Amino acid sequence: MWFFRRMLRVPWTARKTNEEVLKETETTRSLMNRIRRRQAKFVGHIMRREGLANFITTGRMEGKKSRGRQREKMLDGMTSWMGTKRVTDALSETWDRESWKDMIANAKGQGT
């Protein structure tokens, strides 16, 4: 982000958000999208297998929940990024590799 600010000669005293600088340069955050895509590929890999990682990722572990605000699950953030309504819709797509790859490729990029 600093190089866009440098190119536009935005002083550090100016109250411009990073989003405003991105709009001026007409670019998007590519790093976050790259991370989200890799996470989605990893989740697809985990969901096609059966085992402990699958249970942990879907949150079906038994036991007490910790006190306080619950942490955001990886699946919740991914469904908002992909633009699907429910987690179960996204998880049902993991069994079909081609539709899962299409879903990742056509993700809307929301929630970044």
C-alpha positions in Angstrom: 0.0 0.0 0.0 2.9 2.4 0.7 4.0 2.4 -2.9 0.6 3.7 -4.1 0.8 6.4 -1.5 4.2 7.3 -2.7 3.2 7.3 -6.3 0.2 9.6 -5.6 2.4 11.7 -3.3 0.0 11.4 -0.4 1.5 12.9 2.8 1.4 11.0 6.0 -0.7 13.8 7.5 -3.5 13.4 5.0 -6.4 11.5 6.4 -6.9 9.0 3.5 -7.8 5.5 4.1 -6.2 2.6 2.2 -9.5 2.0 0.5 -9.5 5.6 -0.9 -6.0 5.2 -2.2 -7.0 1.9 -3.9 -9.9 3.6 -5.5 -7.7 6.4 -6.9 -5.3 3.9 -8.4 -8.1 1.7 -9.6 -6.6 -1.5 -8.1 -7.9 -4.1 -5.7 -6.3 -6.0 -2.9 -4.8 -9.0 -4.6 -3.0 -10.4 -1.6 -6.2 -11.0 0.4 -7.9 -12.6 -2.6 -4.9 -14.9 -3.1 -5.0 -15.9 0.6 -8.7 -16.6 0.4 -8.4 -18.7 -2.7 -5.7 -20.8 -1.1 -7.8 -21.2 2.0 -10.7 -22.3 -0.2 -8.6 -24.9 -2.0 -7.4 -26.2 1.4 -10.9 -26.5 2.7 -12.0 -28.3 -0.4 -9.1 -30.7 0.1 -10.0 -31.3 3.8 -13.8 -31.7 3.1 -13.3 -34.4 0.5 -11.5 -36.6 3.1 -12.9 -38.0 6.3 -11.0 -37.6 9.5 -10.1 -35.4 12.4 -9.3 -32.3 10.3 -12.8 -32.6 8.7 -14.5 -32.6 12.1 -12.5 -29.7 13.4 -13.0 -27.6 10.3 -16.8 -28.1 10.4 -16.9 -27.5 14.1 -18.5 -30.8 15.1 -16.2 -31.4 18.0 -17.8 -32.2 21.4 -17.0 -30.3 24.5 -17.6 -27.0 26.2 -17.3 -23.7 24.3 -14.9 -21.2 25.8 -16.3 -18.0 27.5 -16.6 -14.7 25.7 -17.1 -13.9 22.1 -16.7 -16.9 19.8 -13.9 -16.7 17.2 -14.9 -16.4 13.6 -14.7 -19.8 11.9 -12.8 -20.1 8.7 -15.9 -21.4 6.9 -18.0 -18.4 7.9 -15.4 -16.0 6.4 -15.0 -18.1 3.3 -18.8 -18.3 2.6 -19.0 -14.5 2.8 -16.1 -14.2 0.5 -17.6 -16.6 -2.0 -21.0 -15.0 -1.9 -22.9 -18.1 -0.8 -25.7 -17.9 1.8 -25.0 -20.9 3.9 -22.0 -23.0 4.9 -23.8 -26.2 4.0 -24.2 -25.0 0.4 -20.5 -24.4 0.1 -19.6 -27.7 1.7 -21.9 -29.7 -0.5 -20.0 -28.3 -3.5 -16.6 -29.7 -2.3 -17.4 -33.2 -3.4 -17.6 -32.1 -7.0 -14.1 -30.8 -7.8 -15.0 -29.0 -11.0 -17.9 -27.1 -9.5 -15.7 -26.3 -6.4 -13.0 -24.9 -8.7 -15.5 -22.9 -10.6 -16.9 -21.5 -7.4 -13.4 -20.4 -6.2 -12.6 -18.9 -9.6 -15.8 -16.9 -9.7 -15.8 -15.7 -6.1 -17.1 -12.2 -5.6 -14.3 -11.2 -3.2 -16.7 -9.9 -0.6 -15.7 -9.8 3.1 -12.0 -9.0 2.5 
